[in-house]
Amino acid sequence: MDIDLIFKIAGVGIIVAVLNLVLKRAEREEQAMMTTLAGLVVVLMLMIEEIGELFDTVKQVFGL
């Protein structure tokens, strides 16, 4: 696992947190929720390859 991936996830988290705070202060609760969900989807897209490698390793360890 690269350290770059951790920094990307942290960057997305910081951006989403700031946008969420700004939108909530502007009384835009729905947009704040959608921003949070979009951030979650972006992070999951970044992690798809790592999750695939994890499953391959588990298959290899258990001989499946």
C-alpha positions in Angstrom: 0.0 0.0 0.0 1.4 3.3 -1.1 1.7 6.3 1.2 0.3 8.3 -1.7 -3.0 6.6 -1.3 -3.2 7.6 2.4 -2.5 11.2 1.4 -5.2 11.1 -1.3 -7.7 9.8 1.1 -6.8 12.3 3.8 -7.0 15.1 1.2 -10.5 14.0 0.1 -11.5 13.8 3.7 -10.3 17.3 4.5 -12.0 18.8 1.4 -15.3 17.0 2.2 -15.2 18.1 5.8 -14.7 21.8 4.9 -17.4 21.6 2.3 -19.7 19.9 4.7 -19.1 22.6 7.3 -19.7 25.4 4.9 -22.9 23.9 3.5 -24.3 23.3 6.9 -23.6 26.9 8.0 -25.4 28.0 4.9 -28.3 25.8 5.9 -28.0 23.5 2.9 -28.3 20.2 4.8 -29.2 18.2 1.7 -26.2 19.4 -0.3 -24.0 18.7 2.7 -25.2 15.1 2.8 -24.7 14.6 -0.9 -21.2 16.0 -0.6 -20.4 13.6 2.1 -21.8 10.7 0.1 -19.8 11.8 -3.0 -16.6 11.9 -0.9 -17.3 8.4 0.3 -17.8 7.2 -3.3 -14.5 8.9 -4.4 -12.6 7.2 -1.6 -14.1 3.8 -2.4 -13.1 4.3 -6.1 -9.5 5.0 -5.0 -9.5 1.9 -2.9 -11.0 -0.6 -5.4 -7.6 -1.8 -6.6 -6.4 -2.3 -3.0 -9.5 -4.2 -2.1 -9.1 -6.5 -5.1 -5.5 -7.2 -4.1 -6.7 -8.0 -0.6 -9.3 -10.5 -1.9 -6.6 -12.1 -4.2 -4.3 -12.5 -1.2 -7.0 -14.1 0.9 -7.8 -16.5 -1.9 -4.1 -17.4 -2.2 -3.7 -17.9 1.6 -6.7 -20.2 1.9 -6.2 -21.9 -1.5 -9.6 -21.0 -2.9 
